[in-house]
Amino acid sequence: MRTWAIKGRLAVLWLTALALLGGCSAMLEREYQSVEPHVRLSVAEDDSNAVWAESYAELQSAILAQVKAHEEVGVIRLKNWKGDVEEQLTQACDEISHSDPLGAYAVDRIQHSFTRMVSYYEATITVDYRRSTEQIAAVTTVTGSGAIRAELLDALDGFVPETVFQINYFDETQDVDYIRELIREAYYDQPAAALGMPEAQVNLYPDEGSRRVVEVLLTYPEDAKTLQGKRMQLEDAAADLAEPYRVGLGNGALASALFGALRDSAAAEAGAGSTAYHALVEGTADSEGMALAYKELCDLVELSCQVVEGTHNGERHFWTIVTLEEGSRHMDPTWEEGVLLTDAQMIQADYVWPDGEYPVCGEATIQADENAEN
């Protein structure tokens, strides 16, 4: 009887223990489900536009990326952050808006705020812009004077009122005057679009530094539609004048033939218009217009030619230099005898030009009446 009682009590204890274990298991299961550890989500996983930054350089890059995208509000999460968050956010915003070339050009003001989260800081960056999305996207990066001139050539060729580009190696010589000189060179490089030197306003962002954004604002003497119409007339007139001389002549003879054709079709007159349009369409131009017209003719037959600005008899004057296989020579279509002249001959005739800016025109003989070799 006692044995059965003992066994009964043991059975009860055993069942109680099992029940308690089952309860603990259920409790543990509920605990596990309710305190699942936090997992930091990536930008894609938490469906936000926030980006992560773990260093000051990454913080700067994140703010600059926001500027490039023309986003007014951005969120940056700072993890494993070392240093004073407020101080570094202030510094980064200030550097992007004042020292970075694109920021200095595009941004009016950058503000920030931040919140301490469990394991990171969440910073909100608010940007006020003074440029449009299209203006920011249009900024290109160039290196060297050749690339800068190419940007300016494109703008002048299309009568574009604004061109903006970033120079990453801006030395001490590349100031506003340097950019203005490149504008002048680009203008005389394409006579068909040289229909009046535009007024140029040049702005640099920031004011100093080896990396800058250059903003060039161009004001033309007439609207783009009118200029395009004049350009078409000019190009048609030049093509008609150059057509008979495209083949069959050596370079020296070709240069002389174009010289004669221009003088036969246009009169040089001081105080007249200063473009190739005035010379080739209206029939009268000053030395600048005659020089541009001659270069346009040379360009059509692929004869190397550049416009020269100097003085003649003490007065401002324009002419050209052609470069042939035998060397370079001066050509002044306002002067009947201004054909294939050397430096010495030009100096003797009281021409003066900047030293070192143009090709040397030496003494090698160039035949003005030679025929092309068959």
ROSE-995116 format. One line per field, with one value per atom (N, C-alpha, C): atom name; x, y, z; chain. Coordinates in steps of 0.001 Angstrom, whole numbers, plus 500000, padded with zeros to 6 digits. Layout:
! ROSE-995116
atom <- [CA ...]
xx <- [X ...]
yy <- [Y ...]
zz <- [Z ...]
chain <- [A ...]
END
This chain:
! ROSE-995116
atom <- [N CA C N CA C N CA C N CA C N CA C N CA C N CA C N CA C N CA C N CA C N CA C N CA C N CA C N CA C N CA C N CA C N CA C N CA C N CA C N CA C N CA C N CA C N CA C N CA C N CA C N CA C N CA C N CA C N CA C N CA C N CA C N CA C N CA C N CA C N CA C N CA C N CA C N CA C N CA C N CA C N CA C N CA C N CA C N CA C N CA C N CA C N CA C N CA C N CA C N CA C N CA C N CA C N CA C N CA C N CA C N CA C N CA C N CA C N CA C N CA C N CA C N CA C N CA C N CA C N CA C N CA C N CA C N CA C N CA C N CA C N CA C N CA C N CA C N CA C N CA C N CA C N CA C N CA C N CA C N CA C N CA C N CA C N CA C N CA C N CA C N CA C N CA C N CA C N CA C N CA C N CA C N CA C N CA C N CA C N CA C N CA C N CA C N CA C N CA C N CA C N CA C N CA C N CA C N CA C N CA C N CA C N CA C N CA C N CA C N CA C N CA C N CA C N CA C N CA C N CA C N CA C N CA C N CA C N CA C N CA C N CA C N CA C N CA C N CA C N CA C N CA C N CA C N CA C N CA C N CA C N CA C N CA C N CA C N CA C N CA C N CA C N CA C N CA C N CA C N CA C N CA C N CA C N CA C N CA C N CA C N CA C N CA C N CA C N CA C N CA C N CA C N CA C N CA C N CA C N CA C N CA C N CA C N CA C N CA C N CA C N CA C N CA C N CA C N CA C N CA C N CA C N CA C N CA C N CA C N CA C N CA C N CA C N CA C N CA C N CA C N CA C N CA C N CA C N CA C N CA C N CA C N CA C N CA C N CA C N CA C N CA C N CA C N CA C N CA C N CA C N CA C N CA C N CA C N CA C N CA C N CA C N CA C N CA C N CA C N CA C N CA C N CA C N CA C N CA C N CA C N CA C N CA C N CA C N CA C N CA C N CA C N CA C N CA C N CA C N CA C N CA C N CA C N CA C N CA C N CA C N CA C N CA C N CA C N CA C N CA C N CA C N CA C N CA C N CA C N CA C N CA C N CA C N CA C N CA C N CA C N CA C N CA C N CA C N CA C N CA C N CA C N CA C N CA C N CA C N CA C N CA C N CA C N CA C N CA C N CA C N CA C N CA C N CA C N CA C N CA C N CA C N CA C N CA C N CA C N CA C N CA C N CA C N CA C N CA C N CA C N CA C N CA C N CA C N CA C N CA C N CA C N CA C N CA C N CA C N CA C N CA C N CA C N CA C N CA C N CA C N CA C N CA C N CA C N CA C N CA C N CA C N CA C N CA C N CA C N CA C N CA C N CA C N CA C N CA C N CA C N CA C N CA C N CA C N CA C N CA C N CA C N CA C N CA C N CA C N CA C N CA C N CA C N CA C N CA C N CA C N CA C N CA C N CA C N CA C N CA C N CA C N CA C N CA C N CA C N CA C N CA C N CA C N CA C N CA C N CA C N CA C N CA C N CA C N CA C N CA C N CA C N CA C N CA C N CA C N CA C N CA C N CA C N CA C N CA C N CA C N CA C N CA C N CA C N CA C N CA C N CA C N CA C N CA C N CA C N CA C N CA C N CA C N CA C N CA C N CA C N CA C N CA C N CA C N CA C N CA C N CA C N CA C N CA C N CA C N CA C N CA C N CA C N CA C N CA C N CA C N CA C N CA C N CA C N CA C]
xx <- [500831 500000 500860 501887 502821 503556 503853 504600 503793 502497 501640 501489 501447 501322 502541 503708 504965 505010 504648 504675 503685 502545 501551 502070 502733 503284 504370 505201 506270 505673 504589 503952 503414 502803 502289 503408 504518 505675 506228 506271 506800 505926 504620 503703 503786 503953 504087 505331 506425 507692 507560 506895 506707 505884 504861 504024 504814 505660 506490 507466 508079 509017 508307 507098 506325 506016 505687 505418 506634 507806 509056 509351 509098 509357 508491 507219 506324 506747 507159 507612 508839 509778 511004 510703 509735 509390 508795 507897 507302 508351 509285 510361 511207 511552 512411 511736 510452 509745 509604 509490 509216 510472 511647 512867 513884 513410 514328 515305 516599 517598 517417 517711 517573 518628 518209 519116 519159 520358 520496 520179 519250 518811 519639 519862 520542 519562 520063 519204 518061 518343 517299 516335 516842 516008 515004 515385 514423 513647 513806 513003 513123 514354 514585 515685 515858 516922 518146 518193 519322 520579 521713 523005 523820 524779 525622 526968 527514 528854 529566 530809 531603 532819 533020 534167 533764 534606 534324 534328 535259 535322 534046 533519 532274 531094 531132 530090 530104 531287 531398 530890 531286 530859 529344 528736 527283 526565 527061 526442 526623 527827 528082 527214 527016 526139 524713 524284 522951 522861 523929 523958 523919 524725 524757 523395 522654 521320 520242 520627 519694 518557 518902 517920 517880 516700 516576 516798 516327 516458 517085 518091 518735 518997 519075 519328 520625 521513 522798 522900 523174 523309 524788 525190 526587 526796 527574 527813 529297 529574 530951 531616 530856 531332 532265 533350 534318 534368 534336 534388 533042 533038 531850 530951 529771 528873 528434 528004 527532 528631 529818 530933 531290 531332 531739 530648 529388 528311 528356 528566 528665 529820 530966 532149 531940 531376 531169 530195 529111 528138 528761 529581 530235 531235 532008 533003 532347 531266 530592 529980 529387 528694 529629 530854 531750 533072 533600 534922 534882 533884 533777 533305 533916 533539 532063 531540 530137 529207 529544 528728 528717 529898 529981 529178 529119 528355 526852 526462 525051 524261 524940 524242 524143 522973 522782 523039 522507 522677 522452 523222 523018 522788 521697 521395 521380 521560 521574 520943 520495 520058 520373 520398 520678 519993 519784 519150 520006 520149 520899 519979 520337 519595 520303 519864 520459 521930 522249 523627 524234 523561 524099 523419 523942 523323 522630 521459 520759 520726 521439 521537 520622 519926 519089 519745 520017 520688 519679 519506 518566 519345 519155 519925 518997 519356 518683 519574 519013 519801 519574 520603 520445 520609 520732 520793 519754 519331 518336 518992 518153 518654 519405 518866 519484 520830 520933 522199 523286 522939 523920 524341 523381 523692 524550 524474 525207 526674 527074 528468 529367 530337 531289 532637 533505 534851 535862 536757 537753 539140 540150 541542 542363 543057 543930 543239 544059 543515 542798 543275 542616 541187 540972 539621 538737 539320 538552 538113 539044 538708 537626 537678 536660 535271 535181 533898 533414 534341 533980 533611 534330 534009 532592 532233 530887 529819 530085 529109 528961 530095 530053 529466 529773 529289 527766 527167 525716 525024 525788 525249 524561 525192 524660 524964 523998 524230 524973 525109 525727 526460 527681 528397 529126 529088 529673 530479 531699 532543 533447 533914 534789 536205 537164 538584 539201 539788 540338 541799 542451 543849 543964 543466 543392 544624 545579 546796 546634 547685 547607 547382 547776 547627 546213 545409 544075 543040 543090 542143 541056 540278 539196 539741 540860 541452 541903 542401 542818 541621 540492 539288 538795 538852 538432 539296 540586 541477 541148 540804 540410 539096 538194 536951 537276 538182 538588 539198 540099 540724 539683 538749 537706 536836 536572 535751 536399 537683 538367 538694 538523 538771 537638 536456 535314 534582 535084 534567 533102 532568 531158 530236 530692 529894 530357 531400 531934 531168 529964 529066 528890 529930 529927 530396 531507 532066 531058 530661 529697 530342 529538 530004 530072 531164 531367 531514 530701 530845 531374 532505 533148 533129 532571 532521 533229 534010 534747 534219 534039 533534 534437 535018 535043 536018 536259 537116 538570 538982 540376 540431 541586 541743 542168 542656 543129 541998 540821 539649 538539 538043 537020 536000 534814 533801 533864 533883 533912 532545 531931 530642 530871 530515 530672 529286 528922 527642 527915 527310 527585 526353 526557 525488 525855 525082 525379 524729 525260 524698 523294 522901 521565 521066 519775 519222 519720 519625 520195 519576 518272 517616 518166 518351 518905 520333 521118 522508 522597 521732 521731 521394 520461 520115 521273 521968 523135 524240 524395 525430 525168 523936 523611 523917 523578 523886 525390 526113 527566 528191 527771 528344 528035 526843 526499 527377 527562 528379 529834 530348 531733 531920 530960 531055 531054 530214 530174 531500 532095 533341 534521 534528 535663 535566 534379 534154 535115 535387 536267 537712 538100 539505 539744 538773 538895 539907 540108 541042 541919 543083 543943 545029 545078 546080 546917 548212 549043 548678 549162 548732 549072 550276 550648 549748 549487 548600 547172 546759 545412 545229 546230 546155 546051 546804 546776 545456 544924 543666 542511 542460 541405 541543 542780 543060 542471 542752 542246 540732 540160 538705 537999 538542 537935 538019 539169 539335 538438 538168 537285 535822 535458 534045 533718 534729 534486 535489 535021 535878 536266 537551 538024 537828 537174 536867 536880 537709 537770 536419 535986 534707 533531 533763 532685 532486 531625 531343 532547 532535 533719 533545 532654 532447 532589 532752 532804 531480 530394 529090 529114 529696 529777 530590 531680 532536 531892 531405 530969 529517 528672 527256 526965 527440 527153 528187 529388 530368 531335 531255 532171 532472 533747 534127 535434 535680 536972 537992 539173 540240 539861 539109 538687 537731 536758 535816 536487 537450 538165 539024 539665 540490 539627 538475 537571 537031 536725 536232 537305 538542 539620 539824 539761 539895 538752 537545 536411 536650 537175 537483 538564 539597 540671 540145 539266 538703 537938 537257 536461 537331 538547 539434 540528 540358 541275 542700 542793 544078 544260 545329 545532 545698 544874 544870 544417 545011 544560 544553 543649 543498 544530 545154 546161 545611 545788 545422 546687 546905 548081 547792 548807 548622 549281 548783 549399 549404 550599 550773 550228 550384 549982 548511 547716 546283 545961 544953 544516 544158 544661 544499 544494 543757 543679 544161 544783 545147 545232 545819 545886 547292 547522 548731 548281 548775 548510 549757 549552 550665 550618 551667 551778 552891 553111 554185 555540 555698 556985 557192 556153 556254 555029 555092 553962 554201 553084 553165 551984 552252 551211 550369 549053 548124 547211 547263 546383 545499 544249 543376 542924 543299 542986 544056 545157 546301 546568 546599 546770 548038 549085 550357 550553 549501 549628 549520 550302 550206 551503 551404 552530 553771 553612 554701 555403 556691 557481 557350 557882 557899 558661 559802 560633 559887 559177 558416 557286 556650 555570 556103 557223 557818 558216 558758 559152 557940 556781 555553 554835 555500 554981 553816 553896 552971 553633 552858 553350 552343 552845 551973 552652 551917 552503 553563 554700 555806 555499 555726 555583 554188 553190 551810 551421 552208 551851 553049 552808 553915 554919 556169 557216 557083 557129 557038 558418 559149 560551 560763 561978 562403 562269 561791 561686 560760 561153 560383 559115 557994 556719 556176 555909 555405 553908 553525 552111 551357 552076 551404 551640 552080 552367 551086 551149 550025 550215 549126 549210 549833 550600 551206 550148 550254 549309 549727]
yy <- [498800 500000 501242 501256 502382 502533 501383 501443 502144 501803 502469 503958 504309 505736 506526 505893 506564 506735 505636 505712 506761 506888 507887 509299 509520 510866 511184 510168 510393 510735 510060 510333 511756 512170 513548 514556 514312 515214 515262 514121 514046 514834 514668 515407 516912 517262 518699 519300 518515 518991 519196 518252 518392 519636 519873 521056 522342 522344 523530 523766 522682 522813 523337 522836 523324 524795 525240 526657 527506 527028 527769 527884 526780 526806 527840 527893 528879 530295 530495 531819 532251 531287 531608 531948 531207 531453 532842 533248 534579 535656 535482 536441 536637 535564 535607 536399 536167 536857 538346 538763 540162 541018 540468 541275 540858 540594 540259 541406 541152 542224 543089 544456 545413 545143 545156 544978 546283 546870 548117 547852 548615 548390 549211 548700 549455 550439 551294 552287 551614 550546 549863 549141 548520 547695 548506 549693 550455 551462 551350 552128 553625 554097 555517 555983 557301 557873 558207 557719 558002 557302 557944 557334 557269 556357 556169 556849 557372 557964 557592 557167 556778 557668 558653 559552 560940 561909 563283 563400 562697 562727 562164 561088 560509 561451 562180 563167 564257 564767 565782 565250 564032 563428 563281 562917 562746 564075 565138 566456 566930 566728 567145 566363 565075 564268 564811 565272 565874 567140 567944 569173 568841 567872 567499 567024 566366 565873 566939 568114 569223 568801 568051 567628 568650 569090 570105 569528 568310 567688 566310 566032 564725 564243 562934 562334 561543 561817 561122 560496 559208 558505 558320 558838 558811 557673 556684 555547 555472 554880 554785 556161 557167 558536 558967 559601 560118 561631 562300 563748 564381 565705 566492 566544 565947 565858 567243 568084 569419 570227 570191 570956 570470 569165 568634 568803 568721 569001 570459 571367 572788 573045 572440 572630 572069 570878 570250 571064 571520 572324 573630 574240 575497 575284 574212 573950 573666 572909 572610 573872 574722 575903 577053 577063 578194 577821 576633 576270 575296 574431 573513 574288 574078 574852 574748 573536 573377 573948 573726 574268 575785 576386 577844 578429 577706 578159 577968 576822 576425 576701 576803 576801 578207 578518 579763 579554 578449 578177 576693 576148 574768 574792 574171 574053 572578 572332 570938 570818 569624 569240 567762 567280 565853 565328 564014 563317 562127 561916 560755 559535 558522 557274 556285 555033 554044 553825 553629 553271 554189 555297 556218 557577 558556 559876 560020 560612 560852 562357 562775 564196 564517 565628 566116 567357 567311 568401 569090 570399 571181 572211 572186 573042 574009 575298 576313 576601 576477 576616 577968 578422 579602 579243 577943 577448 576347 576174 575151 573786 572757 571402 571337 571990 571967 572682 573778 574507 573679 572996 572159 570995 570363 569213 569612 570875 571329 571628 571663 571973 570814 571094 570083 570334 569342 569470 569486 570474 570611 570736 570413 570522 571118 572212 572813 573869 574778 575894 575422 574321 573808 573387 572705 572264 573453 574453 575656 576366 576503 577153 576381 575056 574239 574535 574688 575031 576397 577347 578690 578707 577927 577818 577298 576269 575700 576738 577520 578535 579617 580131 581191 580691 579458 578886 578782 578555 578436 579670 580767 582015 581747 580893 580500 581603 582015 583121 582745 581453 581048 579724 579656 578387 578314 577144 576954 575670 575735 574548 574617 573457 573378 573064 573804 573576 573023 571843 571199 571539 572192 572602 574065 574932 576361 577027 577439 578046 579562 580223 581646 582511 582022 582818 582758 581830 581633 582458 583770 584647 585075 586067 586535 587048 587771 588295 587167 586096 584928 584331 584192 583654 584605 585892 586864 586767 586560 586427 585173 584088 582868 583069 583862 584188 584937 585892 586661 585749 584848 583930 583029 582534 581659 582414 583665 584475 584564 584853 585007 583670 582584 581255 580772 581334 580874 582082 582563 583812 583767 582585 582511 582880 582654 582991 584291 584911 586155 587332 587535 588557 589715 590006 591057 590487 590996 590477 590641 589545 589663 590260 590934 591366 590137 590006 588803 589169 588525 588618 587278 587302 586073 586053 584992 584814 583520 583563 582397 581970 580671 580114 578967 579049 580204 581267 582293 583395 582987 581952 581507 579999 579422 577976 577359 576133 575440 574775 574678 574105 575157 575474 576519 576209 576721 576737 578101 578088 579320 579508 580633 580976 582115 581889 582899 583275 584540 585060 585951 585628 586314 587080 588357 589189 589567 589090 589292 590576 591138 592395 592255 591022 590764 589438 589168 587916 586738 585550 584353 584057 584264 583978 584867 586144 587072 586688 586341 585957 584680 583716 582479 582769 583672 584036 584689 585604 586245 585234 584302 583284 582468 582086 581298 582079 583365 584194 584302 584494 584606 583326 582191 580914 580635 580980 580788 581661 582926 583839 583381 582923 582448 581199 580281 579047 579354 580284 580659 581272 582087 582764 581798 580804 579876 578708 578414 577211 577071 578113 577941 577579 577734 577553 576324 575451 574301 573279 573163 572171 572827 572205 572609 573603 574109 575101 574625 574946 574732 575732 575510 576345 577816 578107 579498 580190 579510 580067 580174 579201 579215 580404 580648 581788 583095 583203 584421 584565 583446 583491 583925 583408 583804 585275 585717 587122 588007 587660 588449 588400 587214 587076 587929 587978 588784 590265 590695 592118 592525 591599 591905 592021 591326 591291 592219 592703 593558 594698 595844 597013 597228 597491 597788 599269 599552 600941 601125 602039 602324 602843 602333 602758 601934 601002 600121 598991 598033 596931 596047 595343 594598 593090 592587 591143 590648 589338 588734 588926 589034 589295 590629 591650 592956 592867 592097 591992 591164 589980 589024 589199 589739 589919 591372 592309 593718 594366 593774 594248 595300 595690 596689 596332 596416 596097 596786 596941 597468 596339 596601 595594 594335 594487 593320 592455 593093 592343 591673 592338 591752 590572 590701 589595 588383 588610 587506 586856 587659 587110 586256 586728 585946 584626 584660 583409 582457 582963 582106 581406 582115 581511 580440 580739 579760 578517 578700 577559 576637 577214 576411 575514 575973 575171 574490 574503 573838 574377 575685 576371 577007 576649 577127 578640 579301 580762 581242 582327 582922 584431 585036 586486 587094 588181 588893 590264 590636 591980 592728 593875 594690 596134 596816 598196 598373 599339 599744 601264 601804 603259 603830 603036 603486 603311 602804 602612 601123 600817 599430 598839 597615 597033 595512 594879 593415 592930 591761 591054 589573 588765 587328 586790 585589 584818 583453 583061 581720 580873 579613 578687 577628 577604 576691 575692 574770 573795 574478 575574 576271 577211 577473 578378 579258 580250 581147 582495 583151 584451 585333 586632 587618 587876 588060 588409 589524 590695 591798 592178 591713 591991 593445 594312 595736 596448 595761 596363 595560 596222 595536 594699 595154 594435 593534 593353 592589 591096 590515 589094 588372 587333 586440 587217 588062 588910 588307 588588 588133 589134 588745 589665 590939 590772 591927 592890 592362 593216 593941 593259 593893 594997 594747 595762 596985 596738 597837 598682 598047 598763 599333 599336 599926 599138 597804 596928 596506 596458 596027 595042 593966 592955 592381 591787 591260 590203 590361 589431 588086 587006 585663 585083 585840 585338 584693 584941 584448 583747 582925 582218 583194 582784 583566 583398 584511 584483 584798 583737 583873 584224 583876 584338 583310 582100 581078 581559 581265 581714 580885 581581 580920 581460 580570 580979 581240 582448 582803 582300 581797 581362 579897 579111 577703 576897 575854 574943 573738 573090 571876 570780 569915 568797 567766 567166 566134 564792]
zz <- [500000 500000 500000 500833 500911 499604 498979 497712 496664 496590 495606 495904 497154 497525 497092 497368 496971 495466 494788 493320 492818 493476 493058 493223 494422 494650 493636 493312 492313 490947 490624 489330 489278 490413 490463 490313 491047 490953 489537 488917 487540 486569 486699 485828 486083 487379 487714 487092 487177 486602 485104 484448 483003 482675 483479 483255 483428 484497 484734 483596 483114 481996 480758 480534 479392 479517 480723 480955 480721 481207 480991 479513 478802 477364 476678 477062 476462 476804 478067 478489 477718 477578 476845 475396 474823 473428 473261 474189 474107 474317 475209 475476 474230 473581 472396 471278 471108 470040 470315 471546 471857 471902 472084 472202 471142 469943 468844 468650 468587 468517 467268 467383 466288 465222 463962 462830 462055 461873 461134 459669 459112 457745 456777 455595 454550 453945 453057 452419 451695 450978 450210 451130 452212 453067 453867 454312 455109 454261 452933 451999 452268 452502 452712 451771 451718 450898 451733 452944 453826 453328 453582 453270 454554 454574 455752 455551 456624 456602 457890 457758 458928 459124 458246 458372 457887 458201 457783 456262 455615 454149 453534 454125 453617 453853 454957 455230 454158 453840 452788 451449 451124 449855 449789 450916 450950 450728 451350 451168 449729 449179 447800 446816 447080 446222 446253 447411 447527 446680 446706 445903 444415 443987 442567 442084 442976 442622 442788 443269 443504 444439 445480 446475 447608 447964 449006 450398 450645 451965 451802 452621 452605 454017 454189 455499 455431 456385 456472 457851 457911 459184 459491 460625 461034 462020 461644 462536 462869 464040 464531 464510 464888 464708 465832 465435 466393 466266 467374 467352 467636 467639 467940 466704 466784 465630 465170 466089 465741 465048 465619 465057 463651 463472 462172 461120 461506 460561 460106 461052 460719 459765 460075 459242 457834 457736 456428 455573 456173 455429 454949 455801 455436 454302 454359 453318 451972 451971 450706 450104 450925 450399 450052 450605 450365 449692 449948 449439 448268 448220 447086 445855 444680 443490 443126 443069 442680 443742 445020 446096 446095 445906 445886 444732 443623 442455 442638 443183 443136 444404 445557 446844 447425 447957 448691 450182 450731 452167 452428 453391 453843 455350 455796 457219 457611 458907 459362 460749 461044 462390 462536 463785 463953 465212 465222 466338 466720 468024 468498 468500 467742 467725 468656 468657 469567 469259 467986 467633 466584 466270 465267 465426 464686 464626 463268 463268 462007 461758 460714 460377 459198 459301 458206 457611 456310 455608 454699 454887 454083 453266 451947 451041 450318 450338 449528 448316 447123 445895 445230 444513 443658 442184 441898 440520 440339 439108 438811 438649 438612 438370 437052 436025 434696 434700 435424 435474 436149 437227 437922 437040 436384 435530 434335 433914 432728 433006 434274 434609 434185 433323 432874 433530 433494 434054 432917 432921 431860 432474 431673 432109 430977 431243 430247 429409 428852 428076 426820 426218 425018 425285 426409 426762 427127 427780 428116 426838 425898 424630 423884 423969 423298 423864 425195 425809 425321 425252 424810 423328 422525 421098 420891 421652 421540 421883 422936 423345 422279 421787 420781 419465 419119 417864 417840 419006 419075 419605 419782 420343 421679 422486 423793 424811 425616 426550 427826 428102 429367 429194 429693 429749 431083 431705 433036 433028 433540 433593 434813 435244 436413 435966 436516 436253 437529 437449 438648 438901 437947 438134 437719 438562 438280 438880 438024 438570 438685 439155 439470 438235 437048 435832 435264 435741 435175 435943 435739 436408 435423 435800 434937 433609 433641 432403 431485 432068 431283 430544 431228 430595 429507 429765 428752 427492 427666 426511 425712 426400 425694 424936 425494 424784 423498 423602 422420 421361 421777 420826 420163 420969 420423 419422 419697 418788 417412 417365 416078 415419 416146 415579 414679 414812 414006 413415 412304 411730 411322 410999 410608 411761 412992 414173 414824 414277 414835 414249 414733 414191 415163 415878 416890 418215 418710 419960 421098 421736 422835 424084 424879 426191 427088 427806 428620 430090 430915 432371 432859 433553 434021 435543 436117 437568 437937 439018 439489 440853 441049 442312 442760 443965 444879 444377 445174 444745 444601 445303 445223 445397 445023 445139 443817 443879 442678 441904 442513 441845 441848 440640 440563 439472 439680 438630 437955 436627 435836 435182 435459 434851 433865 432606 431563 431046 431214 430735 429528 428396 427136 426664 426343 425799 424370 423421 422002 421491 420397 419880 419307 418944 418417 418968 418793 419299 418471 419047 418427 417064 416912 415634 414526 414817 413827 413468 414476 414235 413411 413686 412899 411438 411211 409842 409114 409782 409177 408907 409815 409638 408371 408150 406962 405684 405657 404486 404277 405375 405306 404771 405290 404861 403394 402942 401529 400633 401020 400219 400176 401319 401372 400521 400584 399795 398303 397876 396458 396014 396881 396524 396481 397380 397466 396497 396001 395191 394004 393223 392053 392404 393674 394040 394915 395020 395920 395425 394140 393588 392533 392327 391221 391555 392771 393137 394313 394279 395446 396524 397740 398861 398688 398168 397967 396971 395858 394840 395362 396161 396725 397659 398517 399432 398659 397585 396770 396022 395516 394769 395666 396879 397814 398192 398344 398641 397542 396289 395170 395057 395284 395189 396236 397442 398503 398167 397703 397370 396198 395306 394176 394599 395682 396082 397240 397953 399123 399154 399603 399725 401177 401399 402750 403030 404142 404468 405977 406444 407874 408354 409503 410057 409591 408663 408203 409209 408873 409782 410032 411172 411623 411585 410728 410667 409232 409098 407768 407037 407781 407167 406426 407036 406388 405104 405126 403944 402840 403173 402153 401724 402583 402245 401881 402701 402443 401529 401439 400468 400955 402221 402775 404225 404605 405983 406326 407626 408067 408088 408646 408615 409381 410466 411243 410433 409781 408964 407777 407148 406008 406461 407613 408126 408457 409087 409405 408129 407127 405865 405197 405223 404609 405347 406659 407421 407105 406961 406617 405283 404303 403006 403150 403936 404157 404866 405837 406561 405610 404643 403713 402836 402519 401660 402485 403821 404755 404654 404573 404578 405954 406662 408025 408048 408856 408881 410250 410734 411986 411881 412617 412626 413561 413117 413907 414279 415535 415975 416351 415721 416001 415642 415126 414668 413305 412556 411287 411255 411094 411153 412463 413536 414857 415178 414240 414451 414604 415426 415601 414246 414015 412683 412785 411867 411808 410444 410443 409224 409560 408718 408980 408730 409239 408925 408429 407253 406732 406950 407264 407470 406378 405558 404435 404701 403780 403956 404021 403279 403236 404416 405181 406315 406422 407294 407533 406867 406483 405827 406244 406275 406567 405322 405543 404469 404977 404337 404729 403547 403539 402392 402270 403219 403054 402231 401961 401260 399994 398882 397598 397555 398219 398191 399418 400187 401434 401243 400331 399993 400354 401161 401479 401914 402924 403392 404606 404714 405857 407003 408158 409299 408949 408295 407959 407038 406073 405158 405882 406825 407581 408482 409125 409996 409177 407995 407111 406702 406621 406249 407472 408611 409853 410460 410373 411096 412410 413475 414786 415365 415969 416576 417815 418726 419969 419685 420305 420100 420753 420034 420577 420525 420114 420094 418769 417730 416400 415764 414735 414075 413461 413457 412808 411303 410595 409132 408574 408202 407815 406362 405871 404558 403448 403733 402688 401572 400333 399174 399007 398826 398567 397257 396332 395027 395093 394698 394728 393510 392490 391267 390963 391978 391738 391589 390787 390630 391511 391845 392638 391809 392482 391787 391459 390288 389878 390429]
chain <- [A A A A A A A A A A A A A A A A A A A A A A A A A A A A A A A A A A A A A A A A A A A A A A A A A A A A A A A A A A A A A A A A A A A A A A A A A A A A A A A A A A A A A A A A A A A A A A A A A A A A A A A A A A A A A A A A A A A A A A A A A A A A A A A A A A A A A A A A A A A A A A A A A A A A A A A A A A A A A A A A A A A A A A A A A A A A A A A A A A A A A A A A A A A A A A A A A A A A A A A A A A A A A A A A A A A A A A A A A A A A A A A A A A A A A A A A A A A A A A A A A A A A A A A A A A A A A A A A A A A A A A A A A A A A A A A A A A A A A A A A A A A A A A A A A A A A A A A A A A A A A A A A A A A A A A A A A A A A A A A A A A A A A A A A A A A A A A A A A A A A A A A A A A A A A A A A A A A A A A A A A A A A A A A A A A A A A A A A A A A A A A A A A A A A A A A A A A A A A A A A A A A A A A A A A A A A A A A A A A A A A A A A A A A A A A A A A A A A A A A A A A A A A A A A A A A A A A A A A A A A A A A A A A A A A A A A A A A A A A A A A A A A A A A A A A A A A A A A A A A A A A A A A A A A A A A A A A A A A A A A A A A A A A A A A A A A A A A A A A A A A A A A A A A A A A A A A A A A A A A A A A A A A A A A A A A A A A A A A A A A A A A A A A A A A A A A A A A A A A A A A A A A A A A A A A A A A A A A A A A A A A A A A A A A A A A A A A A A A A A A A A A A A A A A A A A A A A A A A A A A A A A A A A A A A A A A A A A A A A A A A A A A A A A A A A A A A A A A A A A A A A A A A A A A A A A A A A A A A A A A A A A A A A A A A A A A A A A A A A A A A A A A A A A A A A A A A A A A A A A A A A A A A A A A A A A A A A A A A A A A A A A A A A A A A A A A A A A A A A A A A A A A A A A A A A A A A A A A A A A A A A A A A A A A A A A A A A A A A A A A A A A A A A A A A A A A A A A A A A A A A A A A A A A A A A A A A A A A A A A A A A A A A A A A A A A A A A A A A A A A A A A A A A A A A A A A A A A A A A A A A A A A A A A A A A A A A A A A A A A A A A A A A A A A A A A A A A A A A A A A A A A A A A A A A A A A A A A A A A A A A A A A A A A A A A A A A A A A A A A A A A A A A A A A A A A A A A A A A A A A A A A A A A A A A A A A A A A A A A A A A A A A A A A A A A A A A A A A A A A A A A A A A A A A A A A A A A A A A A A A A A A A A A A A A A A A A A A A A A A A A A A A A A A A A A A A A A A A A A A A A A]
END
